[in-house]
Amino acid sequence: MACISESDKHERYYSPLGDRWNCEEMSKNFSDSKKYKTWRKLWFFLAKAEKELGLPITDEQLKELEANINNIDYNLIAEEELKRRHDVMAHVYAFGQVAPKAAPIIHLGATSCYVGDNADLIIFRDALDLLLVRLASLLDQMCKFAVEYRELGTLGFTHFQPAQLTTVGKRCCLWIQDLLSDFRLLQHVRNGLHFRGVKGTTGTQASFLQLFEGDHSKVEKLDEIVTKLSGFEASFIICGQTYPRKIDYELLSALAGIGVSVHKAATDLRLLSHLKEMEEPAGPEQVGSSAMAYKRNPMRSERCCSLARYVMSLAQNPMATAAAQWLERSLDDSANRRLCLPEAFLCTDIALNTLQSIFEGLVVYPKVIERHILDELPFMATENILMAMVRKGENRQTCHEQLRLLSREAAEQVKIHGRKNDLVERIRHSSYFQPIHNDLEELLNPKSFIGCAPQQVTQFLEKEVYPAISSFQGHFKNSTSFSV
């Protein structure tokens, strides 16, 4: 626990999650300070509940515990942990040093997992609350973008090949829909999170049954009181020494799902940046390449993908841990849980924060979008032309074949000779298509190709998104992660 000087920091490895892309609230939530203060609160809650149920614990002892929750001597704890090779017992000793009258009743009847696992669950609950606000804020920002561009037609792409038109706002709603699904799952996980409670060494509560001389009702009441004091509605009825490690898998699966959605949106933004249809914000002195001075790389989107990929990979760890827990517990979960769980939450928080910073300054280039539409519009128009011809009494299959032949000829002009797409002119000079020659201008109007996209945007946001995030409106904060 010894403090590290600023100069020494550069001689050791530090996670970039804390140093380079630090999100302060989430970082503090997973700090040693938060964890160890929570341990002390849990010891205070346990003693308070035990006194309420008749154990010989005094008000003076409780006051001493409560007064010293934040009075932590980290140097003493580090020394004790080296001697005892047990972090919980080192903290029990240090707590007793500053609360000597209460020292005999600290950790009474409990096992290490009483503070370790319960504190983890409190920290995870608080982390989920932070992520829900972060995700709701991002969704709110993306909704503003979708509304602004709900009618701006743009080429749709299937297989990254030009397809029928959509709108910029409708495409954004695809990203919103994925994240909304994550938001709902995150709420479900958050609201269903149980406390480990007061369960003893193998989950049987045997030590507490002895403390209360066989009174089962008092043991149940003890669990209930501590659970409520810790801010949970319910605790696990059944557990081993630890809370079920399947919970870690559920938590990281939800975070990995967010990673999937962030990766998809950021990848799309990178593709659109390549097409020069959109561009993420950049600082006036931002450098894209040390060699190619003209470059404007989508660095934030790339960072989102990189972080999201890491979160997605972390979900495998608790899956393997949950599968390998032996009987009532095995300690081979300890080291990897210290790594993968905080990092998954921090990575997710940073990825969401970075994606929000993109949408707060995302630039759209309508003229580039229009040029791309006009380059492909003749091909896009073939479906409208086909339907118009059928309405004029022509055979659908015959018309399809005529359009296929003319489209192939026009494509050769573009691909082989580097000329403009002349499909429309070929249709104008085809006697077969004479019935719709006077309708071509209307059939080629880009607005006729976006279908119900603008209305879908409005309907989706009003019926699904706004109601889901409305209760978070007062918590929205601007993004702060603008670092390279």
C-alpha positions in Angstrom: 0.0 0.0 0.0 3.0 2.3 0.0 2.7 5.5 -2.0 4.5 5.7 -5.3 6.2 8.9 -6.3 5.5 10.5 -9.6 9.1 9.8 -10.8 8.8 6.1 -9.8 5.6 5.7 -11.8 7.6 5.8 -15.1 9.8 2.9 -13.9 6.8 0.5 -13.5 3.9 -0.8 -15.5 0.5 0.9 -14.9 -2.7 0.1 -16.6 -3.7 2.7 -19.2 -7.3 2.2 -18.0 -6.3 4.3 -14.9 -3.7 6.5 -16.4 -4.3 7.2 -20.1 -8.1 7.0 -20.4 -9.2 7.4 -16.8 -12.8 8.0 -16.1 -12.7 9.4 -12.6 -16.0 8.1 -11.1 -15.6 4.5 -12.3 -11.9 4.5 -11.3 -12.8 5.7 -7.8 -15.5 3.1 -7.6 -12.9 0.3 -8.1 -10.2 1.9 -5.9 -8.7 0.3 -2.9 -10.1 3.1 -0.8 -13.7 2.3 -1.8 -13.2 -1.4 -1.2 -11.6 -1.2 2.2 -14.0 1.5 3.5 -16.8 -0.8 2.3 -15.2 -3.7 4.3 -15.3 -1.5 7.4 -18.9 -0.5 6.8 -19.8 -4.2 6.5 -18.1 -5.0 9.8 -20.0 -2.1 11.3 -23.4 -3.3 9.8 -22.7 -6.8 11.1 -22.0 -5.6 14.6 -25.0 -3.3 14.6 -27.3 -6.1 13.5 -25.8 -8.6 16.0 -26.4 -6.1 18.8 -30.0 -5.4 17.7 -30.6 -9.2 17.9 -29.2 -9.5 21.4 -25.5 -10.2 21.3 -23.4 -8.4 24.0 -22.2 -5.5 21.8 -22.2 -2.0 23.3 -23.2 1.3 21.8 -19.7 2.5 22.6 -18.2 -0.2 20.4 -20.5 0.6 17.5 -19.7 4.3 17.8 -16.0 3.5 17.7 -16.4 1.3 14.6 -18.5 3.9 12.8 -16.1 6.8 13.7 -13.1 4.9 12.2 -14.5 3.6 8.9 -12.4 6.1 7.0 -9.4 6.1 9.4 -7.2 3.5 7.5 -3.5 3.1 8.1 -2.4 1.6 4.8 1.2 1.3 5.8 0.3 -0.7 8.9 -2.0 -2.9 6.8 0.8 -3.6 4.2 3.2 -4.6 7.1 0.5 -6.9 8.6 -0.4 -8.5 5.3 3.3 -9.4 4.6 3.4 -11.2 8.0 -0.1 -12.8 7.9 -0.3 -13.5 4.1 -4.0 -12.7 4.5 -5.5 -9.4 3.5 -8.7 -9.6 5.5 -7.0 -10.5 8.7 -4.5 -7.6 8.2 -7.5 -5.3 7.9 -9.2 -6.8 10.9 -6.1 -6.1 12.9 -5.7 -2.5 11.6 -9.4 -1.7 12.3 -8.9 -3.0 15.9 -5.9 -0.8 16.4 -8.0 2.4 15.8 -11.1 0.9 17.5 -9.6 -1.0 20.4 -12.8 -1.3 22.4 -14.6 -2.9 19.4 -11.7 -5.1 18.4 -13.0 -8.2 20.2 -16.3 -8.2 18.1 -15.0 -7.2 14.7 -15.8 -9.9 12.1 -17.7 -11.9 14.7 -19.0 -15.1 13.2 -18.0 -14.0 9.7 -15.7 -15.5 7.0 -13.5 -13.5 4.7 -16.1 -13.6 1.9 -18.5 -11.7 4.2 -16.5 -8.6 3.5 -14.8 -9.6 0.2 -17.8 -10.8 -1.7 -20.3 -8.5 -0.3 -18.1 -5.5 -0.9 -17.6 -6.7 -4.5 -21.4 -6.9 -5.0 -21.8 -3.3 -3.6 -19.0 -2.1 -5.9 -20.6 -3.9 -8.9 -24.0 -2.5 -8.1 -22.6 1.1 -8.0 -20.6 0.4 -11.2 -23.8 -0.7 -13.0 -25.5 2.5 -11.8 -22.7 4.6 -13.3 -22.9 2.7 -16.6 -26.6 3.0 -16.8 -26.3 6.8 -16.6 -23.4 6.7 -19.1 -25.4 4.6 -21.5 -28.5 6.7 -21.2 -26.5 9.9 -21.8 -25.0 8.4 -24.9 -28.4 7.2 -26.2 -29.8 10.7 -25.6 -26.9 12.2 -27.6 -27.4 9.7 -30.4 -31.1 10.4 -30.5 -30.4 14.1 -31.2 -28.2 13.1 -34.1 -30.9 10.7 -35.4 -33.6 13.4 -35.3 -31.3 16.0 -37.0 -30.6 13.7 -39.9 -33.7 11.5 -40.1 -34.6 12.9 -43.6 -31.1 13.1 -45.1 -31.0 10.3 -47.7 -27.8 8.3 -48.0 -26.7 5.2 -49.8 -27.5 2.0 -47.9 -24.9 -0.7 -48.0 -25.3 -4.5 -47.9 -22.1 -6.5 -48.1 -20.6 -3.0 -48.2 -21.9 -2.7 -51.7 -24.3 0.1 -52.6 -27.9 -0.8 -51.9 -31.2 1.0 -51.7 -31.2 4.3 -49.9 -31.8 4.8 -46.3 -31.3 8.0 -44.2 -28.4 9.1 -42.0 -30.8 9.2 -39.0 -32.3 5.8 -39.7 -28.8 4.2 -39.9 -28.0 5.8 -36.5 -31.2 4.2 -35.1 -29.6 0.8 -35.9 -26.8 1.7 -33.5 -29.2 3.1 -31.0 -31.3 -0.1 -31.1 -28.4 -2.3 -30.3 -27.4 -0.1 -27.4 -31.0 0.1 -26.2 -31.0 -3.7 -26.0 -27.8 -3.5 -23.9 -29.4 -0.8 -21.7 -32.4 -3.0 -20.9 -30.2 -6.0 -20.2 -28.0 -3.9 -17.9 -31.1 -2.7 -16.0 -32.2 -6.3 -15.7 -28.9 -7.4 -14.3 -28.7 -4.4 -12.0 -32.2 -4.9 -10.6 -31.7 -8.6 -10.1 -28.4 -8.4 -8.3 -28.5 -10.1 -5.0 -26.4 -9.6 -1.9 -24.3 -12.5 -0.5 -25.4 -11.6 2.9 -24.4 -13.2 6.2 -23.8 -16.9 5.3 -20.7 -18.1 7.1 -17.8 -20.3 5.8 -19.7 -22.7 3.5 -23.0 -20.8 3.2 -24.8 -22.8 6.0 -24.8 -20.0 8.6 -23.6 -22.5 11.1 -21.4 -20.0 13.0 -24.3 -17.6 13.4 -26.6 -20.3 14.5 -24.2 -21.0 17.3 -23.9 -17.3 18.2 -27.7 -17.1 18.6 -27.9 -20.5 20.4 -29.9 -22.3 17.7 -32.4 -19.5 17.0 -33.0 -19.8 13.2 -35.3 -16.8 13.2 -32.5 -14.6 14.5 -30.1 -15.9 11.9 -32.5 -15.1 9.1 -33.2 -11.7 10.7 -29.4 -10.9 10.9 -29.1 -11.7 7.2 -32.1 -9.5 6.4 -30.9 -6.5 8.5 -27.4 -6.5 7.0 -28.8 -6.9 3.5 -31.0 -3.8 3.9 -28.3 -1.7 5.6 -26.1 -2.5 2.5 -28.8 -1.2 0.1 -30.0 -4.5 -1.3 -33.5 -5.8 -1.5 -32.6 -9.5 -1.3 -29.7 -11.8 -0.6 -28.9 -15.3 -2.0 -30.7 -18.0 0.0 -28.3 -20.6 -1.4 -24.6 -20.1 -1.8 -21.3 -21.8 -0.9 -18.5 -19.8 0.6 -18.8 -17.2 -2.1 -21.7 -15.7 -4.0 -22.4 -17.8 -7.1 -19.5 -17.1 -9.6 -22.1 -17.4 -12.4 -23.0 -13.8 -11.4 -19.6 -12.6 -12.6 -20.3 -14.2 -16.0 -23.7 -12.6 -16.2 -22.1 -9.2 -15.4 -19.4 -9.5 -18.0 -21.7 -10.9 -20.6 -23.8 -7.8 -20.3 -20.7 -5.6 -20.6 -19.5 -7.7 -23.6 -22.8 -7.1 -25.2 -22.2 -3.4 -24.9 -18.8 -4.0 -26.4 -20.4 -5.7 -29.4 -22.7 -2.7 -30.0 -20.0 -0.1 -29.5 -17.7 -2.0 -31.9 -20.4 -2.2 -34.6 -21.2 1.5 -34.4 -17.6 2.6 -34.3 -16.7 0.3 -37.2 -19.5 1.8 -39.3 -18.2 5.3 -38.4 -14.8 4.2 -39.6 -16.2 3.0 -42.9 -18.2 6.2 -43.4 -15.0 8.2 -42.6 -13.3 6.3 -45.4 -16.1 7.3 -47.7 -15.7 10.9 -46.4 -19.4 11.1 -45.6 -18.8 11.6 -41.9 -15.9 12.6 -39.7 -15.4 12.4 -36.0 -14.3 15.6 -34.2 -10.7 16.5 -34.1 -8.6 19.0 -32.2 -7.2 22.0 -34.2 -3.6 20.7 -33.6 -4.4 16.9 -33.8 -1.9 15.0 -35.8 -3.1 12.0 -37.9 0.2 10.6 -39.0 3.9 11.4 -38.3 4.7 11.0 -42.0 1.4 11.8 -43.8 0.5 15.3 -42.7 -2.8 15.3 -44.6 -4.3 12.4 -42.7 -7.4 12.6 -40.5 -7.7 9.1 -38.9 -10.8 8.1 -37.1 -8.8 7.6 -33.9 -11.6 7.8 -31.4 -13.7 5.2 -33.3 -10.6 3.0 -33.6 -10.1 3.3 -29.8 -13.8 2.4 -29.2 -13.2 -0.8 -31.3 -10.0 -1.6 -29.5 -11.5 -1.3 -26.0 -14.7 -3.0 -27.0 -12.8 -6.0 -28.4 -11.0 -6.3 -25.0 -14.2 -6.2 -23.1 -15.7 -8.9 -25.4 -12.7 -11.1 -24.7 -12.9 -10.7 -20.9 -16.3 -12.5 -20.8 -14.6 -15.8 -21.4 -12.7 -15.5 -18.1 -15.6 -15.6 -15.6 -17.3 -18.3 -17.7 -14.3 -20.6 -17.2 -14.1 -19.6 -13.5 -17.7 -20.4 -12.8 -17.3 -23.8 -14.5 -14.2 -24.6 -12.5 -15.4 -23.8 -9.0 -14.9 -26.9 -6.8 -17.9 -27.8 -4.6 -18.3 -24.9 -2.1 -15.5 -22.8 -3.6 -11.9 -22.7 -5.0 -9.5 -19.9 -4.6 -8.3 -20.0 -8.2 -10.9 -17.3 -8.9 -9.2 -14.7 -6.8 -6.4 -13.4 -9.0 -8.3 -13.3 -12.2 -11.3 -11.6 -10.6 -9.1 -8.8 -9.4 -8.1 -8.3 -13.0 -11.0 -9.0 -15.3 -13.9 -7.5 -13.4 -12.7 -4.0 -12.7 -11.1 -3.8 -16.2 -14.3 -4.8 -17.9 -16.2 -2.1 -16.2 -13.5 0.5 -16.7 -13.1 -0.4 -20.4 -16.9 -0.3 -21.0 -17.1 3.1 -19.3 -14.3 4.5 -21.4 -15.6 3.1 -24.6 -19.1 4.6 -24.0 -17.5 7.9 -23.0 -15.4 8.0 -26.1 -18.3 7.1 -28.4 -20.4 10.0 -26.8 -17.5 12.4 -27.5 -17.7 11.4 -31.1 -21.5 12.0 -31.4 -21.1 15.3 -29.6 -19.0 16.6 -32.5 -19.7 14.2 -35.4 -19.6 16.0 -38.7 -21.8 15.0 -41.7 -20.9 16.0 -45.3 -24.2 16.1 -47.2 -22.6 17.1 -50.5 -20.4 14.0 -50.5 -23.4 11.9 -49.6 -25.3 13.5 -52.5 -22.5 12.8 -55.0 -22.3 9.1 -53.9 -26.1 8.9 -54.4 -26.0 10.4 -57.8 -23.2 8.0 -58.8 -25.3 5.0 -57.9 -28.9 6.3 -58.4 -29.4 4.9 -61.8 -28.9 1.4 -60.4 -31.0 2.3 -57.3 -33.8 3.4 -59.6 -34.1 0.0 -61.4 -36.6 -1.3 -58.8 -38.8 1.8 -59.1 -38.6 1.6 -62.9 -39.5 -2.1 -62.8 -42.6 -1.5 -60.6 -43.6 1.5 -62.8 -43.3 -0.7 -65.9 -45.5 -3.4 -64.3 -48.1 -0.8 -63.5 -48.1 0.0 -67.2 -48.9 -3.6 -68.0 -45.5 -5.0 -68.7 -44.3 -8.5 -67.6 -42.2 -8.3 -64.4 -39.7 -11.0 -65.5 -39.1 -9.6 -68.9 -38.6 -6.1 -67.5 -36.1 -7.5 -64.9 -34.1 -9.1 -67.7 -34.0 -5.9 -69.8 -32.8 -3.9 -66.7 -30.2 -6.5 -65.9 -28.7 -6.3 -69.4 -28.7 -2.5 -69.5 -27.2 -2.4 -66.0 -24.4 -4.7 -67.0 -23.6 -2.5 -70.0 -23.6 0.6 -67.8 -21.4 -1.0 -65.2 -18.8 -1.8 -67.9 -18.7 1.9 -68.8 -17.9 2.7 -65.1 -15.6 -0.2 -64.2 -13.7 -0.7 -67.4 -13.6 2.7 -69.1 -13.8 4.9 -66.0 -16.8 6.8 -67.4 -20.0 8.0 -65.7 -22.9 5.8 -65.1 -25.1 6.1 -68.2 -27.8 3.6 -67.3 -30.5 6.3 -67.4 -29.5 7.4 -70.9 -29.6 3.8 -72.0 -33.2 3.4 -70.6 -34.2 6.7 -72.3 -33.0 5.3 -75.7 -34.6 1.9 -75.2 -37.9 1.5 -77.0 -38.9 -1.2 -74.5 -39.0 1.4 -71.7 -40.9 4.0 -73.8 -44.0 3.7 -71.5 -42.1 5.3 -68.6 -39.9 7.8 -70.4 -42.0 10.7 -69.2 -41.9 9.4 -65.6 -38.1 9.1 -65.3 -37.5 12.4 -63.6 -40.0 11.6 -60.8 -38.7 8.0 -60.6 -35.2 9.3 -60.1 -36.0 11.7 -57.3 -33.8 10.6 -54.3 -36.5 11.3 -51.8 -38.7 8.6 -53.4 -36.0 6.0 -52.4 -35.9 6.5 -48.6 -39.3 4.9 -48.0 -40.7 5.3 -44.4 -37.2 5.9 -42.9 -38.0 9.4 -41.4 -41.2 8.2 -39.9 -39.5 5.1 -38.5 -37.0 7.2 -36.8 -39.7 9.3 -35.1 -41.8 6.3 -34.1 -38.8 4.3 -32.8 -37.5 7.2 -30.6 -40.9 8.2 -29.3 -42.1 4.7 -28.5 -39.0 2.9 -27.4 -36.0 5.1 -26.6 -37.3 8.2 -24.9 -39.5 6.2 -22.4 -36.5 3.9 -21.6 -34.1 6.8 -20.7 -36.5 9.4 -19.4 -35.9 8.7 -15.7 -32.2 9.4 -16.3 -32.6 12.8 -17.8 -31.4 14.7 -14.7 -28.2 12.7 -14.5 -26.8 13.3 -18.0 -23.3 14.7 -18.2 -21.2 15.8 -21.0 -18.4 13.5 -22.2 -15.0 14.2 -20.8 -12.8 11.7 -22.7 -11.3 13.8 -25.5 -7.7 12.5 -25.2 -5.9 10.8 -28.0 
